[in-house]
Amino acid sequence: MTATPSRNHDATTMTRRRALGAALAAGAAVPFGLGLPARAAAAATGPARLTLPAPTGPYPVGTVALHLVDRSRPDPVAGPGHGRELMASVWYPARDVERYPLAPWMPAGAMRALLTSLDFPAEAVVAPITSGHVGAPVRRTGCALPVVVFSHGAHDHRADTTIVVQELASQGYVVVTVDHAQDAVSEFPDGRVIVPMSGPQYALGPADFATDIRFLLDRVEDLDAGRNPDVGGRPLPAGLRGALDLHRIGMFGWSKGGTATARVMIEDRRVRAGLSLDGPMLPEMSADLDRPFMMMTARFTRAQAPGVAAFWPHLRGWRLDVQADGAVHGSYGDTQVLAPQLAKVIALSDEQLRSLIGTLDPGRAVRIQQAYPLAFFDRHLRQRPGRLLDGPSPAFPEVRFLP
């Protein structure tokens, strides 16, 4: 798999995949060849099963994958006459989940492709199992459920913030994630696996991500109306029709997806509140944004990133910028939890692991990921103000509020 800097994106950005690959290569590069320690461990003890923390909300979680085609845009890989193919997932509060299997973090083919791209032996680890029950019926609570959509970073995939996604679903949100094809590792129902493409004709910028998300918002409207947007007509969960509150839609994204979140909000008033997880905000945006926007920064702070500094004055509505001490660019996602587990497989040193995840404790990172996005969307989509976003909290001493 070849990673190429994306058009309209800071080419110096270290993607999660590149950072993880560099760390794994550093740990596994021994005289006998890359990856041998992991292969030896897998042969001796079997593959290591990675794990994710469970969500803390009161509801069990359901999930379903969707195969979508945007026929208004050509697919640069398939050629003329073929619309842009995308894979998405819907996560939601569920009921009667006992007979519905749990979904893996990534499909098997996509997981193999991801590990192979890292020069890591695919047989050494097994993807985590999520808390999402595939196809379980939607839990209806008497009122429509707020919706949040997610956009990933460069050369990434829609599963990379599953901790945040399933936490929101367990708290009563419908969350819709999407793979930005050509800039994602993605597996389709027929077994095809696509990976980030090299070459300028495949490069995607935040504007392209934003176009994907606006298409996705149209499909959210289809789901609420009882129309099935899956091109294969695969069954949808019972109770999904009429369950979505189209007047309470939020969005969040990591890195390039954070920049895309801002662009979507500027272009599409259906999104009422946006959260950026360390987005570089490049290319710079000159339009004002009058709705709530929050930034959880690490590498791309206003003090260090010109795009973020230029974006901040354009936020004319409610705004907030927080930073967790010790966080690095990948700290607000699943990498912060999964990387230490992979490091044990190939015996990364503490110094090598710190270069990948910083000094923010993974357990604390999980609590931050579960608490702050939920508090933001609760305040601005549910009118539940709470107190967490009012200022520094003794429960989260590592989270600083940037003036």
Summary of the structure (lengths in Angstrom):
residues: 403
radius of gyration: 20.0
end to end distance: 40.9
largest distance: 62.5
contacts: 1445
relative contact order: 0.15
helix: 33%
strand: 24%
